[in-house]
Amino acid sequence: MKRIVLLFVIAIGAKMLAAQTWQQTFPDSLLQSYISEALENNSDLRTAQLSLEQSEAMLKQARLSYLPAFSLAPSGTVSKTQNASATYTYELPLTMNWELSFGGKRHHQKAMAIAELEKDSAQLEYAQIQLVAEVANAYYTLVMLDRQYAITQEGIRVQEENLRVLRALKEVGQQNEAAVSQAEASYQGVLATLPMLEAQILKAESALCLLLNRQPDVIARASWEEVKGIVMDTERAVPLEALAFRPDVLAAECQLRASFSNVGVARSEFYPTLSISGSAGWTHNGVTINPYQILLNAISSLTQPLFTQGRLKANLSVAQSQQEQAQIAFEKALLVAGGEVRDALADCQACSIREEARTKQVEAAQQAYENSRLTMQYANTSYLEVLIAQSAWLDAQLQQTADWLEGQQSRISLFKAVCGGIE
């Protein structure tokens, strides 16, 4: 445990590596516009911003707690007896109250407020990174679905043509009913996927609109041929210093510092407290001789807790337990950060290899389909072979688009893991 904490301290002292911005990571212009809109309008992000403003207000209050409190408390009375005129008495005092703790309570409260503010700031930055990743994932999902929809439509067109040819060949006795039925089943199977793709596109658009804080609507996006993929260096190793500056790790570290200060506050409750109060003001007592007077008053008291029914010891025990919990959470945050980076890098490398293999598969499947068509035209072969080759080509293209999306998602995971580029 001490080794992990020391390692983090060393990392904090090191200079943070310059990370590329999200604009450099996501070069697609339409995607950049959606990310900017989401960072400005997303409801969850605005809620996190309000939490940060609350922490700023609490820090201001903690800093001002060192000063005495002043209040103005004017008062007045009216009295009247029988057969006598009314007597008016009023005062205008300015009161002061100043509490001094010998246990450093104010100092620990201020340190805790600073740590809470830094934690909320780190959590806001982490929420921004998560939001950028979610918008990018939804955008690239739409591009992939559009491509699959276009591939499926082209497959339907080709299979319609195949079915027409098979029926014509059957009429002249060159094909049988089994081949026509097989072609019909293949055609209906591909046709059934269109409504599912349309529903998925609508859901993806609704999800992106929610992130943008919009009403569900059509989302403009780049075509498959024009879309720009994510730019990430997936070969470079990520140093420990970069992990130490992850916002979620910083938030856990700030929570740990806040818990230390909270223990200090609990300990300070055992020390005596000096209270100084005073008042100064002006009074009118309603008499004719010296009716206007200046009031001066000062009181001081020293309070030392003796027996509080175990409340102070219980508060200290709870604060110490919370400190241990924060330390465990901090250690876990470091381990999770390292694991996420390692997994994301492995996924990126695996997706790169798979994309290359899938491209070769699509090329081979296309060549097989074209060869089968030529063979059927100039040789005595079954049209079923053409259908099988065409189906394999269609499936390979659909898998290629799915692999492309997984490649983009692996880079998005790496972007979240290194947590860089929110400006």
FIFIKE-491742 format. One line per field, with one value per residue (C-alpha): residue number from 1; residue in one letter; x, y, z. Coordinates in Angstrom, 1 decimal, padded with zeros to 4 digits. Layout:
<keros>
pos	NUM; ...
code	A; ...
u	X; ...
v	Y; ...
w	Z; ...
</keros>
This chain:
<keros>
pos	1; 2; 3; 4; 5; 6; 7; 8; 9; 10; 11; 12; 13; 14; 15; 16; 17; 18; 19; 20; 21; 22; 23; 24; 25; 26; 27; 28; 29; 30; 31; 32; 33; 34; 35; 36; 37; 38; 39; 40; 41; 42; 43; 44; 45; 46; 47; 48; 49; 50; 51; 52; 53; 54; 55; 56; 57; 58; 59; 60; 61; 62; 63; 64; 65; 66; 67; 68; 69; 70; 71; 72; 73; 74; 75; 76; 77; 78; 79; 80; 81; 82; 83; 84; 85; 86; 87; 88; 89; 90; 91; 92; 93; 94; 95; 96; 97; 98; 99; 100; 101; 102; 103; 104; 105; 106; 107; 108; 109; 110; 111; 112; 113; 114; 115; 116; 117; 118; 119; 120; 121; 122; 123; 124; 125; 126; 127; 128; 129; 130; 131; 132; 133; 134; 135; 136; 137; 138; 139; 140; 141; 142; 143; 144; 145; 146; 147; 148; 149; 150; 151; 152; 153; 154; 155; 156; 157; 158; 159; 160; 161; 162; 163; 164; 165; 166; 167; 168; 169; 170; 171; 172; 173; 174; 175; 176; 177; 178; 179; 180; 181; 182; 183; 184; 185; 186; 187; 188; 189; 190; 191; 192; 193; 194; 195; 196; 197; 198; 199; 200; 201; 202; 203; 204; 205; 206; 207; 208; 209; 210; 211; 212; 213; 214; 215; 216; 217; 218; 219; 220; 221; 222; 223; 224; 225; 226; 227; 228; 229; 230; 231; 232; 233; 234; 235; 236; 237; 238; 239; 240; 241; 242; 243; 244; 245; 246; 247; 248; 249; 250; 251; 252; 253; 254; 255; 256; 257; 258; 259; 260; 261; 262; 263; 264; 265; 266; 267; 268; 269; 270; 271; 272; 273; 274; 275; 276; 277; 278; 279; 280; 281; 282; 283; 284; 285; 286; 287; 288; 289; 290; 291; 292; 293; 294; 295; 296; 297; 298; 299; 300; 301; 302; 303; 304; 305; 306; 307; 308; 309; 310; 311; 312; 313; 314; 315; 316; 317; 318; 319; 320; 321; 322; 323; 324; 325; 326; 327; 328; 329; 330; 331; 332; 333; 334; 335; 336; 337; 338; 339; 340; 341; 342; 343; 344; 345; 346; 347; 348; 349; 350; 351; 352; 353; 354; 355; 356; 357; 358; 359; 360; 361; 362; 363; 364; 365; 366; 367; 368; 369; 370; 371; 372; 373; 374; 375; 376; 377; 378; 379; 380; 381; 382; 383; 384; 385; 386; 387; 388; 389; 390; 391; 392; 393; 394; 395; 396; 397; 398; 399; 400; 401; 402; 403; 404; 405; 406; 407; 408; 409; 410; 411; 412; 413; 414; 415; 416; 417; 418; 419; 420; 421; 422; 423
code	M; K; R; I; V; L; L; F; V; I; A; I; G; A; K; M; L; A; A; Q; T; W; Q; Q; T; F; P; D; S; L; L; Q; S; Y; I; S; E; A; L; E; N; N; S; D; L; R; T; A; Q; L; S; L; E; Q; S; E; A; M; L; K; Q; A; R; L; S; Y; L; P; A; F; S; L; A; P; S; G; T; V; S; K; T; Q; N; A; S; A; T; Y; T; Y; E; L; P; L; T; M; N; W; E; L; S; F; G; G; K; R; H; H; Q; K; A; M; A; I; A; E; L; E; K; D; S; A; Q; L; E; Y; A; Q; I; Q; L; V; A; E; V; A; N; A; Y; Y; T; L; V; M; L; D; R; Q; Y; A; I; T; Q; E; G; I; R; V; Q; E; E; N; L; R; V; L; R; A; L; K; E; V; G; Q; Q; N; E; A; A; V; S; Q; A; E; A; S; Y; Q; G; V; L; A; T; L; P; M; L; E; A; Q; I; L; K; A; E; S; A; L; C; L; L; L; N; R; Q; P; D; V; I; A; R; A; S; W; E; E; V; K; G; I; V; M; D; T; E; R; A; V; P; L; E; A; L; A; F; R; P; D; V; L; A; A; E; C; Q; L; R; A; S; F; S; N; V; G; V; A; R; S; E; F; Y; P; T; L; S; I; S; G; S; A; G; W; T; H; N; G; V; T; I; N; P; Y; Q; I; L; L; N; A; I; S; S; L; T; Q; P; L; F; T; Q; G; R; L; K; A; N; L; S; V; A; Q; S; Q; Q; E; Q; A; Q; I; A; F; E; K; A; L; L; V; A; G; G; E; V; R; D; A; L; A; D; C; Q; A; C; S; I; R; E; E; A; R; T; K; Q; V; E; A; A; Q; Q; A; Y; E; N; S; R; L; T; M; Q; Y; A; N; T; S; Y; L; E; V; L; I; A; Q; S; A; W; L; D; A; Q; L; Q; Q; T; A; D; W; L; E; G; Q; Q; S; R; I; S; L; F; K; A; V; C; G; G; I; E
u	000.0; 002.8; 004.6; 001.5; 001.1; 004.8; 004.6; 001.7; 003.6; 006.5; 004.1; 002.5; 005.9; 006.7; 005.8; 002.7; 003.1; 001.4; -001.7; -003.5; -006.8; -010.1; -010.2; -007.1; -008.4; -011.7; -011.0; -014.4; -016.0; -019.5; -018.5; -016.6; -019.7; -021.7; -019.1; -018.9; -022.7; -022.8; -020.1; -022.3; -025.8; -025.6; -027.8; -025.6; -022.6; -024.5; -025.5; -021.8; -021.0; -023.5; -021.9; -018.6; -020.1; -021.5; -018.0; -016.6; -019.2; -018.3; -014.6; -015.3; -017.3; -014.4; -011.9; -014.1; -014.7; -011.3; -012.9; -015.3; -019.1; -020.8; -024.5; -026.7; -029.7; -031.8; -034.6; -037.1; -039.9; -042.8; -044.3; -047.1; -048.8; -052.2; -052.3; -048.7; -047.1; -045.6; -041.9; -039.8; -036.6; -034.6; -031.1; -028.9; -026.1; -023.5; -022.6; -019.5; -018.9; -015.5; -014.8; -011.2; -010.4; -007.0; -007.2; -006.8; -010.5; -010.7; -007.5; -008.7; -012.1; -010.5; -008.2; -011.2; -013.1; -010.2; -009.9; -013.7; -013.4; -010.5; -012.4; -015.5; -013.3; -011.7; -015.1; -016.4; -013.4; -013.9; -017.6; -016.6; -014.3; -017.0; -019.4; -017.0; -016.5; -020.3; -021.0; -018.2; -019.5; -023.0; -021.8; -019.7; -022.4; -024.7; -022.1; -021.7; -025.5; -025.8; -023.2; -024.8; -028.2; -026.6; -025.0; -028.2; -030.1; -027.5; -027.8; -031.6; -031.3; -028.8; -030.9; -034.0; -032.2; -031.0; -034.5; -035.8; -033.1; -033.7; -037.4; -036.7; -034.3; -036.9; -039.3; -036.9; -036.1; -032.5; -033.3; -035.6; -038.0; -035.5; -033.1; -035.9; -037.1; -033.6; -033.2; -036.6; -035.6; -032.3; -034.0; -036.7; -034.0; -032.0; -035.2; -036.2; -033.1; -034.0; -036.7; -034.3; -031.6; -034.0; -035.1; -031.4; -030.7; -033.6; -032.5; -028.9; -030.2; -032.4; -029.4; -027.2; -030.0; -030.3; -026.6; -027.0; -030.0; -032.2; -035.6; -035.3; -034.6; -032.6; -028.8; -026.6; -023.4; -020.7; -020.9; -018.9; -016.5; -016.0; -016.0; -012.7; -011.7; -010.2; -006.5; -004.7; -001.2; -002.0; 001.7; 003.1; 003.3; 001.5; 003.7; 002.6; 002.7; -000.1; -002.3; -001.5; -003.2; -006.3; -009.3; -010.8; -007.5; -007.1; -010.7; -009.9; -006.7; -008.6; -011.2; -008.3; -006.9; -010.4; -010.7; -007.4; -008.7; -011.9; -010.0; -008.2; -011.6; -012.8; -009.6; -009.9; -013.3; -011.4; -009.6; -011.0; -012.8; -012.4; -015.5; -015.2; -018.4; -019.0; -021.4; -021.1; -023.9; -026.1; -029.2; -031.9; -033.7; -036.4; -035.3; -034.5; -031.1; -028.4; -030.9; -028.3; -025.6; -023.0; -023.3; -020.1; -020.1; -017.5; -017.7; -015.2; -015.6; -013.4; -015.2; -013.4; -015.4; -015.4; -018.2; -020.2; -021.8; -019.2; -020.1; -016.6; -014.9; -017.6; -017.0; -013.3; -013.7; -016.0; -013.7; -010.7; -012.8; -013.8; -010.1; -009.2; -012.1; -010.8; -007.3; -008.6; -010.7; -007.6; -005.5; -008.2; -008.5; -004.8; -005.1; -008.3; -006.6; -003.6; -005.9; -008.1; -005.1; -003.7; -007.0; -007.6; -004.2; -004.7; -008.1; -006.7; -004.0; -006.3; -008.8; -006.1; -005.0; -008.6; -009.5; -006.6; -007.7; -011.4; -010.4; -008.7; -011.8; -014.1; -011.8; -011.7; -015.5; -016.1; -013.8; -015.5; -018.9; -017.8; -016.1; -019.2; -021.3; -018.9; -018.8; -022.6; -022.8; -020.2; -020.3; -022.8; -023.0; -025.7; -027.0; -026.9; -023.2; -023.8; -026.2; -023.8; -020.9; -023.1; -024.3; -020.7; -019.7; -022.6; -021.8; -018.2; -019.0; -021.4; -018.7; -016.2; -018.4; -018.9; -015.1; -014.5; -016.9; -015.2; -011.9; -013.2; -014.7; -011.4; -009.7; -012.5; -011.8; -008.1; -009.0; -011.0; -008.3; -005.6; -008.1; -006.5; -007.5; -010.4; -009.9
v	000.0; 002.5; 001.6; 002.5; 005.8; 006.6; 005.7; 008.1; 010.9; 010.4; 010.5; 013.7; 015.3; 014.3; 016.5; 015.3; 014.2; 016.4; 014.6; 015.3; 017.1; 015.4; 017.5; 015.7; 012.4; 012.7; 014.6; 014.1; 017.5; 016.5; 014.5; 017.4; 019.6; 017.1; 016.7; 020.5; 020.6; 017.9; 019.5; 022.6; 021.2; 017.8; 017.7; 015.4; 017.6; 020.7; 018.9; 018.1; 021.8; 022.8; 020.4; 022.1; 025.5; 024.3; 023.1; 026.5; 028.1; 025.8; 026.6; 030.4; 029.8; 027.7; 030.5; 033.1; 031.0; 032.3; 035.8; 036.9; 037.0; 040.4; 041.1; 044.1; 043.6; 046.7; 046.6; 048.9; 049.0; 051.3; 051.5; 053.6; 053.9; 055.5; 059.3; 059.4; 059.8; 056.9; 056.1; 054.9; 052.9; 051.6; 050.2; 049.8; 047.4; 045.8; 042.3; 040.2; 036.5; 034.9; 031.2; 030.0; 026.2; 025.1; 021.8; 023.4; 022.7; 025.6; 024.6; 021.0; 022.2; 024.5; 021.7; 019.3; 021.9; 022.4; 018.6; 018.4; 021.2; 019.5; 016.2; 017.7; 019.4; 016.1; 014.3; 017.0; 016.5; 012.7; 013.2; 015.3; 012.5; 009.9; 012.1; 012.6; 008.9; 008.2; 010.7; 009.3; 005.7; 006.7; 008.6; 005.7; 003.3; 005.2; 005.2; 001.5; 000.9; 003.1; 001.0; -002.3; -000.9; -000.1; -003.5; -005.2; -003.2; -004.1; -007.7; -007.6; -006.1; -008.7; -011.5; -010.2; -010.4; -013.9; -015.0; -013.6; -015.4; -018.7; -018.5; -017.8; -020.7; -022.9; -022.0; -023.4; -026.4; -025.5; -025.1; -027.0; -025.9; -026.7; -024.0; -021.5; -022.2; -021.9; -018.5; -017.4; -018.4; -016.5; -013.4; -013.3; -013.9; -010.8; -008.8; -009.5; -007.8; -004.4; -003.5; -004.5; -002.2; 000.6; 000.2; 000.1; 003.3; 005.1; 003.9; 005.1; 008.5; 008.8; 007.9; 010.5; 013.1; 012.4; 013.1; 016.3; 017.2; 017.3; 016.0; 012.7; 013.7; 012.7; 013.0; 014.0; 011.9; 011.3; 008.4; 005.2; 006.5; 009.9; 009.3; 010.0; 007.4; 008.0; 009.0; 007.2; 005.9; 002.3; 001.2; 003.6; 002.5; 004.6; 005.6; 005.5; 009.3; 009.5; 007.2; 009.2; 012.2; 010.4; 012.5; 009.5; 008.7; 012.3; 012.3; 009.3; 010.9; 014.1; 012.0; 010.5; 013.9; 015.0; 012.0; 012.9; 016.4; 014.9; 012.9; 016.1; 017.8; 014.9; 015.1; 018.8; 018.3; 017.0; 020.3; 023.4; 026.1; 029.8; 032.0; 035.8; 037.9; 041.5; 044.3; 048.0; 050.4; 053.3; 053.5; 055.9; 055.2; 057.8; 060.1; 063.8; 063.5; 062.0; 060.1; 059.0; 056.5; 054.2; 050.5; 048.4; 044.8; 042.0; 038.3; 035.5; 031.8; 028.7; 025.3; 022.0; 018.8; 016.3; 013.8; 013.8; 010.4; 008.9; 011.1; 012.5; 009.1; 007.7; 010.5; 009.9; 006.2; 006.8; 009.3; 006.9; 004.1; 006.5; 007.3; 003.6; 003.2; 006.2; 004.7; 001.4; 003.2; 005.1; 002.0; 000.3; 003.4; 003.0; -000.7; -000.2; 002.6; 000.3; -002.6; -000.4; 000.9; -002.6; -004.0; -001.1; -001.5; -005.2; -004.7; -002.1; -004.4; -007.3; -005.2; -004.0; -007.6; -008.7; -005.8; -006.7; -010.4; -009.3; -007.1; -010.1; -012.3; -009.7; -009.6; -013.4; -013.8; -011.2; -013.0; -016.3; -014.9; -013.4; -016.7; -018.7; -016.4; -016.9; -020.6; -020.8; -018.8; -020.8; -024.2; -026.7; -025.8; -025.3; -021.9; -022.9; -022.4; -018.8; -018.2; -019.7; -017.5; -014.4; -015.1; -015.5; -012.2; -010.4; -011.8; -010.9; -007.3; -007.0; -008.5; -006.0; -003.1; -004.6; -005.1; -001.5; -000.3; -002.5; -001.0; 002.5; 001.4; 000.0; 003.3; 005.1; 002.8; 003.8; 007.5; 007.0; 005.0; 007.6; 010.4; 013.1; 016.0; 017.9; 021.6
w	000.0; 000.9; -002.3; -004.4; -002.6; -003.0; -006.7; -007.1; -005.4; -007.7; -010.7; -009.4; -009.3; -012.9; -015.8; -017.5; -021.1; -023.7; -024.9; -028.1; -028.0; -028.7; -032.0; -033.1; -032.0; -033.8; -037.0; -038.6; -038.9; -038.3; -035.2; -033.9; -034.2; -032.2; -029.5; -029.1; -028.9; -026.3; -024.1; -024.1; -023.7; -022.1; -019.0; -017.0; -017.7; -016.6; -013.4; -012.7; -013.4; -010.7; -008.2; -008.9; -008.3; -005.0; -003.9; -004.9; -002.6; 000.3; -000.2; 000.0; 003.2; 004.7; 004.0; 005.5; 008.7; 010.0; 010.4; 013.1; 012.4; 012.6; 012.8; 013.3; 015.6; 016.1; 018.7; 020.3; 022.9; 023.6; 027.1; 028.4; 031.8; 032.7; 032.5; 031.2; 027.8; 025.9; 026.5; 023.6; 024.0; 021.2; 020.6; 017.5; 018.5; 016.3; 017.6; 017.0; 017.6; 017.0; 017.7; 018.0; 018.0; 019.4; 017.5; 014.0; 013.1; 010.7; 008.9; 008.4; 007.2; 004.7; 003.5; 003.2; 001.1; -001.2; -001.7; -002.4; -005.0; -006.7; -006.7; -008.3; -010.9; -011.7; -011.9; -014.2; -016.5; -016.4; -017.2; -020.2; -021.5; -021.0; -022.9; -025.8; -026.0; -026.0; -028.7; -030.9; -030.3; -031.3; -034.4; -035.7; -035.0; -037.3; -040.0; -039.7; -039.7; -042.8; -044.6; -043.6; -044.8; -048.2; -048.4; -047.6; -050.2; -052.8; -051.8; -052.2; -055.6; -056.7; -055.3; -057.0; -060.3; -059.4; -058.6; -061.9; -063.8; -062.1; -062.8; -066.5; -066.6; -065.0; -067.7; -070.4; -068.3; -067.3; -063.6; -061.2; -058.5; -055.7; -057.0; -057.3; -053.8; -052.5; -054.1; -052.8; -049.2; -049.5; -050.9; -048.1; -045.5; -046.6; -047.0; -043.4; -042.1; -043.5; -040.8; -038.1; -039.5; -039.8; -036.2; -035.1; -037.0; -035.3; -031.9; -032.5; -033.6; -030.5; -028.3; -029.9; -029.7; -025.9; -025.5; -027.4; -025.3; -028.4; -029.3; -031.3; -034.9; -038.0; -037.4; -040.3; -040.7; -043.2; -045.6; -045.4; -048.1; -046.5; -042.8; -041.0; -038.4; -035.0; -034.9; -032.0; -031.7; -030.6; -030.7; -028.1; -024.6; -022.0; -019.1; -015.4; -015.2; -017.7; -015.6; -012.5; -014.1; -015.1; -013.8; -012.0; -010.3; -009.3; -007.9; -005.8; -004.6; -003.7; -001.8; 000.1; 001.0; 002.1; 004.3; 006.0; 006.7; 008.0; 010.5; 011.6; 012.1; 014.2; 016.4; 016.8; 018.5; 021.6; 022.0; 023.9; 022.0; 022.8; 022.0; 022.0; 021.6; 021.9; 020.9; 020.4; 019.5; 020.2; 022.5; 023.4; 026.7; 026.4; 029.4; 029.3; 031.0; 028.7; 026.6; 024.0; 025.1; 023.6; 024.5; 024.9; 025.8; 025.6; 026.7; 026.3; 027.2; 027.0; 026.5; 027.0; 026.2; 029.1; 028.5; 025.3; 025.5; 023.2; 020.3; 019.7; 019.8; 017.5; 015.0; 015.1; 014.6; 011.6; 010.1; 010.3; 008.7; 005.9; 005.4; 005.0; 002.6; 000.5; 000.5; -000.7; -003.4; -004.5; -004.8; -006.8; -009.1; -010.0; -010.7; -012.8; -014.8; -015.6; -016.5; -018.8; -020.7; -021.1; -022.3; -024.7; -026.3; -026.7; -028.3; -030.7; -031.9; -032.3; -034.3; -036.6; -037.4; -037.8; -040.2; -042.5; -042.5; -043.1; -046.1; -047.7; -047.0; -048.7; -051.7; -051.9; -051.5; -054.2; -056.5; -055.7; -056.5; -059.8; -060.8; -059.9; -062.1; -065.1; -064.5; -064.6; -067.8; -069.7; -068.0; -066.8; -063.1; -060.5; -059.7; -056.1; -056.1; -057.2; -054.3; -051.8; -053.1; -053.1; -049.6; -048.4; -050.0; -048.4; -045.0; -045.4; -046.2; -043.2; -040.9; -042.3; -041.3; -037.8; -037.5; -038.5; -035.7; -033.2; -034.3; -033.7; -030.4; -029.2; -030.0; -028.1; -025.1; -025.4; -025.5; -022.3; -020.7; -021.2; -020.6; -022.7; -024.7; -023.1; -023.7
</keros>
